[in-house]
Amino acid sequence: MDILAWNETLNRIVFGFPMKLVYLLVGAYLVIFRIRWFSAPLRMARVAFSETLGAIRERAYGFGGQITPYQATMVALSATLGTGHLLGMLAAVLVGGPGAVFWMWVGYFFGTGTKFAEATLAVHYRRRFADGSVSGGPMYYLSRGLPRLRFLGHLFAFFAAVAAFGIGNLSQAGAVGGALAPLGAPPALVGLFLALLVGLVLGGGIVRVARFAQVVVPLKLLPFLVALRAADLQQPCVWVKRLNDVVDLHGHQLART
């Protein structure tokens, strides 16, 4: 079995229908019974905005961490807005049609439960070092929260490091190199420049990553929002039609099942 066939088999196991069902059920349990998320957005909206956008100028040490809540938000968005949302959304619509949008809405809503649980556990089990730095994440709360299954934290760290070469670097660098190739930029030099830039940012730790993200992420979102607004002005009724397509195709899919 070659590497591509092995990867395809692994993808069917990890991202197949049984695991998708597990993700939705776990998220639904957390949203409905644990977090009670149906009312939380209304109750906690003011706190969420005041602790993120309203705390842009606040210093990090006032919150018990190395970076401000706004910087933490931008770091989180930088990891999701791009390969995870923009490209993933486009790929889903191209493959599954407009009806895929409905299931993305369902997945996003119940995914807020697992996301909230992950963030809470990461803060609860994070480690503080003598120099004032803080470190946390799934590898920490798996190993510290489940002492008898500490190996799960090590496995997560290993697989996260391996995945960083693919979903974390290769796809983005390949997309940039492919976009600049028609302009005469050699892909090898583009990749080398990106590697040096990433190394420079990562070399400064989470503080430099946060400072970089708080500037770059809003600049990355601005052209996307402007393009959406321009499309909306050119075809003001297109969103209503697309919403009807989503609902109609969702109904057809349920009827077939």
Backbone bond lengths (Angstrom), bond angles and torsions (degrees), N, CA, C in turn:
res aa  C-N    CA-C-N  psi(-1)  N-CA   C-N-CA  omega(-1)  CA-C   N-CA-C  phi
1 M - - - 1.462 - - 1.530 109.66 -
2 D 1.344 116.13 123.93 1.456 119.00 -179.21 1.519 109.98 -77.74
3 I 1.333 115.74 174.52 1.454 121.23 -173.82 1.523 111.48 -66.13
4 L 1.344 118.33 -35.04 1.454 120.69 -179.07 1.531 111.30 -69.20
5 A 1.340 116.30 -41.90 1.463 119.26 178.01 1.526 110.81 -66.03
6 W 1.333 116.35 -39.38 1.468 119.77 177.89 1.527 110.69 -63.88
7 N 1.322 116.57 -40.45 1.462 120.55 178.94 1.527 111.15 -66.21
8 E 1.332 117.32 -37.93 1.455 121.03 178.46 1.531 110.96 -65.03
9 T 1.331 116.76 -40.77 1.463 120.22 177.76 1.527 110.73 -64.45
10 L 1.322 116.08 -42.96 1.462 120.02 179.16 1.524 111.17 -64.14
11 N 1.331 117.45 -38.86 1.469 120.58 178.95 1.527 111.39 -64.27
12 R 1.339 116.95 -38.23 1.464 119.56 178.59 1.526 111.28 -65.25
13 I 1.334 117.01 -32.53 1.460 120.30 179.25 1.524 110.75 -74.73
14 V 1.319 116.36 -47.08 1.464 121.01 -174.00 1.522 111.84 -77.78
15 F 1.339 117.50 -39.13 1.461 121.20 -175.40 1.516 112.99 -113.43
16 G 1.328 117.95 16.34 1.451 121.26 178.84 1.513 112.40 -75.15
17 F 1.338 115.87 -179.88 1.460 120.54 -176.40 1.523 112.90 -60.76
18 P 1.345 120.97 -42.31 1.477 118.87 -179.84 1.527 113.09 -58.54
19 M 1.337 116.95 -42.85 1.469 119.22 -179.55 1.523 110.99 -70.92
20 K 1.325 117.59 -35.83 1.466 120.03 176.12 1.517 110.53 -61.68
21 L 1.331 116.04 -40.14 1.461 119.76 177.78 1.521 110.88 -64.38
22 V 1.335 117.23 -39.54 1.464 120.88 177.82 1.524 110.32 -62.72
23 Y 1.341 117.14 -44.16 1.467 120.61 179.24 1.530 110.93 -58.68
24 L 1.349 116.20 -46.03 1.464 119.94 -178.09 1.532 111.55 -66.56
25 L 1.328 117.43 -41.11 1.461 120.42 -178.82 1.523 111.53 -67.11
26 V 1.342 116.39 -42.48 1.471 119.22 177.88 1.521 110.15 -64.22
27 G 1.341 116.61 -44.46 1.459 119.72 178.07 1.516 112.25 -62.48
28 A 1.345 116.91 -40.94 1.461 120.08 178.83 1.520 111.21 -63.80
29 Y 1.322 117.48 -40.64 1.463 120.73 178.48 1.526 110.82 -61.89
30 L 1.331 116.70 -44.82 1.461 120.01 -179.37 1.527 111.47 -66.79
31 V 1.323 116.11 -41.17 1.466 119.65 -177.18 1.524 111.60 -68.31
32 I 1.317 116.54 -42.97 1.465 120.04 -171.75 1.529 112.20 -85.01
33 F 1.343 116.79 -45.01 1.456 120.02 -169.32 1.531 113.92 -101.74
34 R 1.335 118.03 -27.38 1.452 119.41 -175.01 1.527 112.27 -102.59
35 I 1.312 116.60 -54.55 1.462 120.38 -176.29 1.524 111.43 -88.72
36 R 1.340 116.16 -23.64 1.469 120.69 -174.86 1.525 110.00 53.87
37 W 1.300 113.71 54.51 1.463 122.45 -169.92 1.518 113.41 -70.39
38 F 1.343 116.89 -13.03 1.463 118.12 -178.26 1.526 111.42 -64.62
39 S 1.321 117.72 -30.42 1.459 120.78 179.23 1.522 112.35 -106.78
40 A 1.336 117.75 -13.89 1.461 120.63 -176.56 1.525 113.57 -61.68
41 P 1.354 120.25 -42.22 1.477 118.19 179.71 1.513 113.61 -57.68
42 L 1.328 117.22 -36.24 1.457 119.84 178.66 1.526 111.57 -74.21
43 R 1.330 116.22 -38.93 1.461 119.89 -176.90 1.525 111.96 -74.09
44 M 1.332 116.96 -34.43 1.455 120.48 -171.43 1.518 113.57 -108.64
45 A 1.335 118.02 7.99 1.465 120.14 -176.86 1.526 110.93 -61.51
46 R 1.330 117.08 -45.12 1.471 119.94 -177.98 1.520 110.83 -63.62
47 V 1.315 117.61 -41.62 1.464 120.82 179.26 1.527 110.63 -65.29
48 A 1.330 116.75 -41.53 1.462 120.44 -178.28 1.528 111.30 -61.53
49 F 1.338 116.69 -46.48 1.461 119.50 -178.67 1.527 111.97 -71.15
50 S 1.319 117.00 -36.42 1.465 119.09 -179.93 1.519 111.94 -69.78
51 E 1.334 117.24 -30.19 1.456 120.56 -178.27 1.524 112.94 -88.16
52 T 1.330 117.93 -6.11 1.463 121.15 178.44 1.526 110.42 -117.22
53 L 1.331 117.08 -80.35 1.462 120.21 -179.78 1.522 111.83 -64.60
54 G 1.334 116.71 -33.52 1.451 119.54 -179.84 1.505 114.52 -77.32
55 A 1.337 116.84 -6.47 1.468 120.70 -177.74 1.525 111.63 -117.18
56 I 1.330 116.29 29.18 1.459 119.77 -177.51 1.531 111.32 -61.16
57 R 1.326 116.52 -39.45 1.466 119.97 -175.99 1.522 113.42 -93.46
58 E 1.332 117.15 1.22 1.458 119.42 179.53 1.524 110.33 -73.65
59 R 1.313 115.76 149.72 1.451 120.53 179.37 1.528 110.08 -82.32
60 A 1.327 115.29 152.50 1.453 120.60 -174.98 1.516 112.02 -64.26
61 Y 1.360 117.97 -39.02 1.452 118.99 -173.36 1.518 112.67 -67.91
62 G 1.300 117.31 -15.18 1.454 119.47 177.50 1.515 113.08 -72.55
63 F 1.343 116.75 -10.14 1.454 120.38 -177.70 1.527 111.71 -117.36
64 G 1.321 118.73 9.79 1.451 120.86 177.82 1.513 114.41 76.13
65 G 1.317 118.50 18.67 1.455 121.56 179.94 1.510 110.86 -138.07
66 Q 1.330 114.97 -175.19 1.460 120.55 -179.35 1.522 112.80 -89.16
67 I 1.323 117.64 -19.68 1.451 121.61 -177.61 1.523 108.57 -130.45
68 T 1.337 115.82 162.36 1.456 120.66 -179.39 1.528 110.12 -79.14
69 P 1.335 117.23 162.11 1.473 119.73 176.06 1.527 112.72 -58.35
70 Y 1.329 117.13 -36.67 1.467 119.24 178.23 1.522 110.75 -64.04
71 Q 1.328 117.23 -43.43 1.458 120.17 177.84 1.521 111.55 -63.37
72 A 1.322 116.83 -39.61 1.459 120.24 177.28 1.521 111.05 -62.37
73 T 1.325 116.55 -38.06 1.462 120.60 177.68 1.516 111.26 -64.51
74 M 1.332 116.95 -42.95 1.454 120.57 179.54 1.528 111.61 -66.60
75 V 1.323 117.51 -36.86 1.466 120.54 176.34 1.524 110.08 -63.29
76 A 1.333 116.67 -43.80 1.458 120.46 178.67 1.526 111.56 -64.00
77 L 1.341 116.88 -41.57 1.459 119.89 179.53 1.518 111.67 -67.98
78 S 1.330 117.04 -34.32 1.466 119.57 -179.64 1.517 111.78 -63.36
79 A 1.322 117.30 -26.52 1.460 121.13 -179.55 1.518 112.55 -87.56
80 T 1.318 118.28 -11.58 1.462 121.05 -177.16 1.520 112.77 -115.10
81 L 1.325 118.07 -37.01 1.463 120.63 179.64 1.519 108.81 -84.54
82 G 1.299 115.91 101.55 1.460 121.28 -176.26 1.516 108.67 152.27
83 T 1.322 115.84 -109.98 1.460 119.81 179.60 1.520 111.31 -62.52
84 G 1.334 116.89 -38.93 1.451 119.97 -175.92 1.510 114.17 -75.24
85 H 1.331 118.46 -40.84 1.457 120.77 -173.67 1.531 112.04 -104.44
86 L 1.317 117.38 -57.77 1.458 119.27 -173.86 1.523 111.66 -66.41
87 L 1.340 116.68 -55.85 1.465 119.63 -179.54 1.515 111.27 -69.53
88 G 1.340 116.91 -40.69 1.457 119.25 179.70 1.513 112.34 -64.07
89 M 1.321 116.85 -39.93 1.461 121.07 178.36 1.522 110.87 -64.17
90 L 1.332 116.87 -45.18 1.461 120.27 179.98 1.526 111.22 -63.23
91 A 1.330 116.72 -41.62 1.470 120.13 179.31 1.523 111.01 -64.30
92 A 1.330 116.70 -40.19 1.464 119.86 179.98 1.517 111.49 -64.63
93 V 1.327 117.55 -41.84 1.466 121.07 -179.79 1.527 110.42 -68.36
94 L 1.326 117.17 -40.04 1.458 120.16 179.66 1.524 111.59 -64.52
95 V 1.321 116.92 -37.41 1.462 120.83 -177.18 1.525 111.10 -84.68
96 G 1.339 117.26 -45.12 1.458 120.90 -173.39 1.505 115.73 -102.70
97 G 1.329 117.91 -5.31 1.448 120.11 -179.22 1.520 112.33 81.46
98 P 1.341 117.93 -179.46 1.468 121.08 -178.37 1.526 113.44 -59.98
99 G 1.347 117.95 -26.27 1.453 120.13 178.94 1.513 113.46 -61.94
100 A 1.342 116.86 -22.97 1.462 120.17 178.14 1.525 111.46 -65.21
101 V 1.346 116.49 -25.00 1.457 119.71 179.75 1.523 110.63 -62.15
102 F 1.338 117.34 -38.95 1.463 120.12 -179.91 1.517 110.86 -59.87
103 W 1.332 117.03 -46.04 1.460 119.99 -177.90 1.514 111.49 -71.02
104 M 1.334 117.39 -26.64 1.462 118.90 172.54 1.518 110.63 -67.52
105 W 1.337 117.40 -38.15 1.464 120.27 175.60 1.526 110.67 -60.57
106 V 1.329 116.09 -45.16 1.468 120.21 179.55 1.529 110.19 -62.31
107 G 1.333 116.22 -45.72 1.457 119.53 -179.78 1.512 113.01 -64.60
108 Y 1.327 117.03 -39.84 1.464 120.31 178.83 1.526 111.50 -65.05
109 F 1.345 115.65 -41.34 1.465 118.46 -177.18 1.525 110.72 -64.37
110 F 1.325 117.18 -51.19 1.460 119.21 -179.57 1.526 111.51 -74.19
111 G 1.330 116.64 -22.11 1.461 119.04 175.54 1.511 113.14 -67.71
112 T 1.339 117.38 -21.18 1.459 118.89 176.31 1.518 111.45 -63.06
113 G 1.341 117.07 -28.41 1.462 119.95 177.90 1.511 112.31 -66.45
114 T 1.330 116.68 -47.82 1.460 119.76 178.83 1.532 111.09 -67.97
115 K 1.329 116.37 -35.80 1.463 119.34 178.64 1.525 110.86 -64.63
116 F 1.329 116.34 -43.23 1.460 120.77 178.83 1.527 110.29 -63.11
117 A 1.331 117.15 -42.54 1.462 120.69 179.36 1.527 111.35 -64.28
118 E 1.330 117.19 -41.64 1.465 120.36 179.07 1.522 111.54 -62.90
119 A 1.331 116.63 -44.55 1.465 120.16 -179.63 1.522 111.42 -64.90
120 T 1.335 116.77 -39.96 1.469 120.28 179.31 1.518 111.21 -64.76
121 L 1.328 117.01 -44.90 1.464 120.70 178.98 1.527 111.38 -65.18
122 A 1.332 116.83 -37.67 1.463 119.71 179.86 1.521 111.55 -62.88
123 V 1.342 117.36 -39.42 1.459 120.47 178.59 1.527 110.61 -72.20
124 H 1.316 116.73 -39.57 1.468 120.28 -176.23 1.528 111.75 -67.04
125 Y 1.325 117.82 -39.09 1.465 121.40 -175.05 1.530 113.46 -103.46
126 R 1.312 117.65 12.77 1.465 118.81 -179.99 1.529 110.06 -69.62
127 R 1.321 114.50 160.16 1.466 120.75 -178.49 1.525 109.78 -112.35
128 R 1.321 114.87 140.55 1.457 121.76 175.22 1.526 107.74 -110.64
129 F 1.312 115.52 133.45 1.455 120.97 -177.74 1.527 110.14 -104.89
130 A 1.315 114.75 168.61 1.470 120.25 -174.02 1.524 112.06 -62.74
131 D 1.327 117.37 -30.23 1.458 119.96 -178.57 1.525 112.78 -81.41
132 G 1.344 117.54 2.32 1.451 121.43 179.37 1.511 114.77 93.42
133 S 1.324 116.95 -5.70 1.456 119.79 179.42 1.527 110.74 -75.67
134 V 1.307 115.34 157.34 1.459 122.38 -177.82 1.522 108.59 -126.31
135 S 1.324 116.36 141.18 1.457 121.33 178.48 1.518 108.90 -139.00
136 G 1.313 116.16 137.48 1.459 119.70 -178.72 1.510 110.56 -162.49
137 G 1.315 115.16 -175.99 1.446 120.12 -179.43 1.519 111.47 136.25
138 P 1.342 116.92 -178.84 1.469 120.01 -178.51 1.522 113.76 -57.36
139 M 1.352 117.50 -36.19 1.466 118.39 -178.80 1.517 111.55 -64.62
140 Y 1.332 116.40 -28.40 1.463 120.03 179.63 1.526 111.35 -79.27
141 Y 1.336 118.00 -48.08 1.460 117.12 -177.10 1.526 112.41 -75.38
142 L 1.334 118.08 -19.71 1.460 118.98 172.66 1.527 111.19 -72.53
143 S 1.325 116.30 -44.36 1.465 120.06 -177.65 1.524 112.46 -77.14
144 R 1.325 117.69 -36.22 1.469 121.03 -177.91 1.525 112.07 -88.42
145 G 1.320 117.50 -32.49 1.452 120.20 179.56 1.512 113.54 -82.04
146 L 1.332 116.83 -23.64 1.468 122.27 178.11 1.528 108.30 -124.03
147 P 1.326 118.50 77.59 1.477 120.82 -174.34 1.526 113.56 -57.63
148 R 1.327 117.30 -33.42 1.455 119.81 -179.33 1.523 113.05 -78.03
149 L 1.324 116.22 -11.94 1.471 121.19 179.44 1.523 110.02 -123.81
150 R 1.316 115.27 42.87 1.456 119.66 -177.78 1.519 112.69 -59.99
151 F 1.335 116.51 -26.92 1.459 120.15 -177.51 1.529 111.50 -62.59
152 L 1.358 117.60 -23.37 1.463 119.69 178.98 1.526 111.27 -63.58
153 G 1.325 116.84 -36.74 1.455 119.93 176.60 1.515 111.94 -64.26
154 H 1.330 117.01 -41.08 1.467 120.76 177.88 1.534 110.84 -65.99
155 L 1.341 115.79 -40.15 1.462 118.55 178.56 1.516 111.15 -63.82
156 F 1.338 116.96 -42.18 1.463 119.12 179.16 1.518 110.92 -61.26
157 A 1.331 117.35 -44.98 1.459 120.55 -179.88 1.525 110.95 -60.40
158 F 1.328 116.47 -40.37 1.467 119.98 -179.93 1.525 111.08 -66.18
159 F 1.327 116.39 -49.45 1.466 119.45 -178.39 1.530 111.60 -66.79
160 A 1.326 117.75 -33.96 1.469 120.22 177.04 1.521 110.80 -64.76
161 A 1.335 116.90 -39.84 1.464 120.25 178.12 1.521 111.30 -65.24
162 V 1.337 116.90 -39.63 1.470 120.41 178.24 1.527 110.39 -67.31
163 A 1.344 116.46 -44.26 1.460 120.02 -178.49 1.521 112.19 -65.66
164 A 1.327 117.29 -26.52 1.463 120.22 -179.45 1.517 112.11 -60.80
165 F 1.339 117.14 -27.82 1.465 119.43 179.32 1.524 111.77 -73.09
166 G 1.335 117.35 -25.88 1.456 120.23 -178.05 1.502 112.24 -96.52
167 I 1.352 116.27 -78.23 1.464 120.33 -176.26 1.522 112.05 -70.49
168 G 1.333 117.46 -18.37 1.455 119.29 -177.23 1.509 114.97 -95.35
169 N 1.341 117.66 -17.82 1.462 118.92 -175.81 1.526 113.77 -138.73
170 L 1.330 117.20 -51.16 1.459 119.75 -170.69 1.530 112.41 -63.51
171 S 1.333 117.01 -44.51 1.466 118.76 -177.09 1.524 111.51 -65.06
172 Q 1.342 117.00 -42.42 1.462 119.80 -179.60 1.525 111.31 -68.50
173 A 1.332 115.99 -46.18 1.467 119.29 179.32 1.523 111.08 -63.22
174 G 1.334 116.68 -38.58 1.462 119.76 177.81 1.516 112.03 -65.13
175 A 1.334 116.90 -38.76 1.461 120.36 178.66 1.524 111.46 -65.70
176 V 1.342 116.72 -42.50 1.466 120.12 178.77 1.522 110.22 -65.66
177 G 1.336 116.57 -44.89 1.464 119.53 179.21 1.513 112.64 -62.27
178 G 1.346 117.29 -40.29 1.455 120.36 178.04 1.518 112.64 -67.47
179 A 1.330 117.54 -35.04 1.465 120.36 179.67 1.524 112.15 -71.45
180 L 1.337 116.82 -33.07 1.466 120.29 -178.07 1.524 113.13 -90.34
181 A 1.331 117.68 -12.46 1.470 120.24 -178.66 1.530 112.45 -60.42
182 P 1.359 120.10 -43.22 1.474 118.43 177.94 1.519 113.49 -62.11
183 L 1.326 117.30 -20.62 1.462 120.33 179.16 1.523 112.54 -86.33
184 G 1.331 116.38 1.40 1.454 120.36 177.30 1.508 115.31 96.22
185 A 1.321 118.44 4.82 1.469 121.74 179.73 1.523 109.34 -83.55
186 P 1.329 118.73 121.67 1.469 120.92 178.72 1.524 110.87 -63.76
187 P 1.319 118.49 128.93 1.469 120.32 -179.41 1.524 113.55 -56.98
188 A 1.334 116.76 -34.16 1.465 119.29 -179.61 1.527 111.07 -65.15
189 L 1.329 117.16 -42.11 1.460 120.03 179.43 1.529 110.71 -69.74
190 V 1.327 116.83 -36.46 1.465 119.73 176.85 1.523 110.01 -62.56
191 G 1.324 116.75 -43.98 1.460 120.19 178.22 1.514 112.24 -63.23
192 L 1.341 116.89 -39.78 1.465 120.27 178.40 1.523 111.30 -65.09
193 F 1.324 116.40 -42.52 1.469 119.76 178.36 1.527 111.04 -62.51
194 L 1.333 116.99 -43.91 1.464 120.00 179.09 1.523 111.24 -63.94
195 A 1.334 116.84 -38.86 1.462 120.01 178.58 1.526 111.14 -62.92
196 L 1.336 116.51 -42.10 1.463 119.97 178.12 1.530 111.25 -65.76
197 L 1.333 116.70 -40.26 1.463 120.47 179.73 1.526 111.03 -65.22
198 V 1.328 116.38 -44.63 1.468 119.83 178.83 1.520 110.74 -64.15
199 G 1.337 116.87 -41.58 1.461 119.67 178.22 1.515 112.52 -63.14
200 L 1.337 116.18 -37.19 1.462 120.15 178.39 1.524 111.40 -65.32
201 V 1.334 116.64 -40.55 1.465 120.16 -179.98 1.521 110.64 -71.38
202 L 1.325 116.99 -47.50 1.463 120.16 -178.16 1.518 112.31 -66.64
203 G 1.323 116.68 -26.62 1.464 119.46 -179.63 1.517 113.02 -64.60
204 G 1.319 117.64 -21.07 1.454 121.05 178.55 1.505 114.30 -89.92
205 G 1.332 117.17 5.30 1.447 120.00 178.79 1.516 112.52 74.36
206 I 1.320 115.43 -168.23 1.457 120.99 -175.87 1.525 112.07 -64.54
207 V 1.329 117.78 -28.00 1.461 119.91 -179.47 1.524 110.33 -65.64
208 R 1.333 116.84 -46.62 1.465 119.42 179.45 1.524 110.98 -69.75
209 V 1.330 117.55 -36.83 1.463 120.64 176.75 1.523 110.27 -60.39
210 A 1.335 116.95 -43.05 1.460 121.12 -179.11 1.522 111.21 -66.42
211 R 1.319 117.12 -41.75 1.460 119.99 179.07 1.519 111.07 -64.88
212 F 1.319 116.53 -37.60 1.458 120.68 178.01 1.529 110.39 -68.10
213 A 1.330 116.56 -42.12 1.469 120.62 -176.85 1.516 111.80 -68.20
214 Q 1.325 118.14 -36.48 1.467 119.47 -176.68 1.522 111.89 -68.08
215 V 1.318 117.71 -16.65 1.458 121.13 176.83 1.523 111.36 -98.79
216 V 1.337 116.71 -43.54 1.460 120.79 -172.40 1.522 112.18 -76.98
217 V 1.334 117.66 -40.50 1.469 119.42 -176.15 1.524 112.36 -61.33
218 P 1.339 120.82 -47.54 1.473 118.52 175.71 1.527 112.92 -60.86
219 L 1.339 117.42 -36.43 1.464 119.62 177.44 1.523 111.66 -67.72
220 K 1.333 116.19 -30.79 1.465 119.89 177.55 1.520 111.53 -72.09
221 L 1.309 116.78 -35.51 1.457 120.78 -178.08 1.516 112.35 -77.89
222 L 1.321 117.36 -29.92 1.463 120.36 -174.97 1.525 112.86 -59.56
223 P 1.351 120.95 -51.06 1.474 119.39 178.29 1.521 112.64 -60.41
224 F 1.328 116.81 -36.01 1.463 119.63 179.43 1.523 111.13 -64.64
225 L 1.327 116.84 -44.33 1.461 120.20 178.97 1.520 111.59 -67.07
226 V 1.332 117.10 -37.77 1.464 120.70 177.75 1.523 110.24 -63.70
227 A 1.339 117.06 -42.00 1.468 120.56 179.23 1.524 111.01 -64.06
228 L 1.331 116.97 -40.82 1.464 120.09 177.52 1.527 111.28 -63.31
229 R 1.333 115.75 -41.44 1.464 119.78 179.51 1.521 110.85 -65.51
230 A 1.332 117.31 -39.90 1.459 120.51 178.39 1.524 111.09 -63.58
231 A 1.345 116.70 -42.29 1.463 119.67 177.56 1.520 111.40 -64.65
232 D 1.329 116.55 -35.78 1.464 120.53 179.21 1.520 111.07 -66.76
233 L 1.328 117.29 -38.19 1.463 120.82 179.87 1.529 111.42 -71.26
234 Q 1.318 117.80 -34.88 1.455 120.79 179.61 1.515 111.68 -71.52
235 Q 1.331 116.90 -38.11 1.456 121.39 179.96 1.530 108.37 -131.63
236 P 1.323 117.52 81.04 1.471 120.73 -172.53 1.519 114.17 -63.02
237 C 1.317 118.30 -23.73 1.468 120.42 -177.06 1.528 112.73 -99.32
238 V 1.337 117.65 4.19 1.463 119.17 -174.74 1.526 111.59 -67.11
239 W 1.351 117.21 -31.33 1.470 118.65 -177.12 1.526 110.90 -69.92
240 V 1.331 117.12 -35.95 1.462 119.61 177.09 1.522 110.41 -64.33
241 K 1.330 116.50 -42.41 1.464 120.14 179.46 1.513 111.16 -65.09
242 R 1.331 116.63 -42.98 1.469 119.38 -179.81 1.526 110.82 -66.01
243 L 1.338 117.22 -35.71 1.460 119.79 177.61 1.523 110.30 -65.22
244 N 1.323 116.68 -39.28 1.465 119.80 175.97 1.520 111.06 -63.31
245 D 1.348 117.01 -39.16 1.462 120.19 177.38 1.520 111.11 -61.98
246 V 1.331 116.38 -41.48 1.465 120.28 179.77 1.519 110.70 -61.42
247 V 1.341 116.72 -47.32 1.464 120.99 -178.29 1.523 110.99 -66.74
248 D 1.338 117.28 -42.54 1.460 120.53 -178.35 1.520 111.35 -64.81
249 L 1.341 116.45 -46.34 1.455 119.16 -178.86 1.511 111.09 -67.57
250 H 1.329 117.43 -33.84 1.461 119.64 176.14 1.519 110.34 -62.91
251 G 1.342 116.68 -41.44 1.461 119.56 178.39 1.516 111.86 -63.87
252 H 1.349 117.05 -41.54 1.458 120.49 178.01 1.525 111.49 -63.60
253 Q 1.334 117.33 -39.94 1.458 120.40 179.98 1.514 110.53 -64.31
254 L 1.337 118.50 -42.17 1.466 120.73 179.33 1.533 110.58 -67.27
255 A 1.338 116.64 -34.69 1.458 119.22 179.94 1.530 110.84 -66.81
256 R 1.337 116.59 -36.67 1.465 119.64 179.16 1.518 111.96 -70.25
257 T 1.356 116.69 -30.17 1.449 118.87 -179.83 1.519 111.61 -84.29
